[in-house]
C-alpha cells in the first residue's frame, strides 16, 4: 500500500530564490495531514506543485502512486478527477450559481441526466451544511463562511477520496471556524477521506490533524501532533509554544 | 452487471456487486430502473459484495429504495445497510426540517398579463435608460470637477500616470493606426480614380483624398481603433480592480479613484488621440500620393500641389478639433463601464463589450453632430 500523496526531493526555485530544497512529504490513507509554515515558506507553492499548477525544478510528486510530472494529458485528467480542491478564497466561478459551480465537475466527468444532476448537486450542498436556498445564489451573494462551504461542496462533487484544503478556516470567526473543522472531521469520518490541509489556525490543527508537516528551512519536518509539539526546532517551538499557543495547548491536553 | 436479481414468489432479492461510484452512475441507473417491482412485496438487498460505494452510488440506491417503498414493497438489507446510505438519509432529513413552503403567489389573470408585462417591461427599460443617462452625466460631471479642482494643485494631477496612458493609448497604437490610415487612403484614391478618370478629372483624386482623410476619415477611423483598443482596456482594467476590491482599498485609504484612475486616463487619451490623428492624416496623404504616383502616373510634386490647393485654412482643423471630443467620449465610456463592474467575471465581460459599443456609437453620433454644425457654420 503506497502513500496517497508522496513528494520526494522537491526543489522549487523562483529566479535566485530557493523555496524548497529537497522537501519530502508523505500522506497516508484516511488521515488529516496539516501543512504548517511561516508566511513565505512555500506552503502554497507546495500545494500548487502537488496539484500540477506548477512544475518543480526537481523531485517527484506521486498521487496514488502515479508520478504526475510524467503523466500524459489524459492520465493527468483522470488523476485530477479523483481529488477535490478547495482554494483559499473559494475560487468559485463568479458567473455561476452555487449549484452550477458544484455541477461543473459533474458535467465535465460524469454522464448524468438533468434531474440526477440537480439532485446530486443539492445533496452535496446540503452535505456541507448549506441551506437549499443557497443553491441558486451567486458567489457574490454569499458570506465568507458560506463561500468556504460551497467550495467544499464543489470539491466533493466527484466523490473523491482525497481532498486538498488551502487555509479552509482563514477569514472565519472562531465559532464558524470550529464549525467548519467539525464539518471536515465529520466528512472525513463518514466518507473515509484523506485530507491534506494547509492551515495557520492552531485550533484547527489541534482539532483536526492526525499528523503535521512543518516547512522549516526549505524542508519538511513531519511528525504526529504529539511529536511535533515537542520538536526542538526553534521555529516550531515558537509556533506551538508561543504566547498564543500556550492557552490552546493547555486546553488540548487538559492541563 | 452491478445488480443481480433473484425472484422468489413475492420476494425480490438483489445482490449488489462491483463498483458503485459516480463514474458508473449512468449504468447503475439504467439497471436499477430495469428491476421490475410489480408484484414484489418484499425487497431484500445484499450490499456485502460491493467493492466500492460512494455517495453518488448510494444516492442511486436511495432512489431505488424510495421507488420500491412507493410501490408498496417492504425493503430490508441483508446484514446492515451501508454507511453511505445512512449518511445520505441524515443529510436529507436534516435539510428537510429546515424547508418551509411559502404560500403560493396568486396567479394573475392571464388575459391582462401579457399586456401588463409589456407595460412593465417598457417602464422598466425606460427607467433603466434614464438612470443610465443620469448616471453617465453624473460620472462625466464628477470627472470634470475632479480635473478642475486638481488643476491648481499639480500634485493631484498625476503626471506620471497621464504620461503612462499617453504612451499606452498613443505611442503603442501608432503602427496599427498608420497602417489603417494608409490602407483607407489607398481605397479612397483607387475608388475615386476609377470614377474620375472617366471624366478626365484624375487630378481631383488628390482633392478627394485630402478632404476625405483630413476632415473625416483620419479622425474617425483613429477613434474607432482607439475605442476598440483603449476603451476596452480601460473598462477591463478598472473592472478587474473593482472585482479585486482595489477600488474599495483606494477609497478606504482616502484616495479619490476619480483622481488616480479616471482623470489620468481621460487626460492621457485626450492628449494621445489628437496626436494619433495628425499621424493618421500624414500617412493618409502619403498613401494617396503613392497610389496616384503608381496608378495615375501623377508626379509627387503635382500631387502635393493639388493637396496644397485643396486644403482650405480650416480643413485640417475641422478634423483635428473633433479628436479631443472623441477621446473624452471613449475614455469616459470605458472608465464608467469599468467602474460599474460588480461581483462577477461575466459582468466584466458584458460591461467591457458595452463600453466599446457605446464608445463607437457616441463617436459616430458626435461626428454626425459635428458635420451638421460645420455645415451650418459654413466651414
Interface residues (C-beta under 8 A of the other chain):
Chain A: X93 X94 X95 X106 X109 X110 X111 X112 X113 X116 X119 X120 X123 X124 X126 X127 X131 X132 X138 X139 X140 X156 X158 X159 X190 X191
Chain B: X21 X22 X23 X25 X26 X29 X54 X55 X56 X57 X59 X83 X84 X87 X88 X91 X92 X94 X95 X98 X99 X243 X342 X343 X344 X345 X346 X347
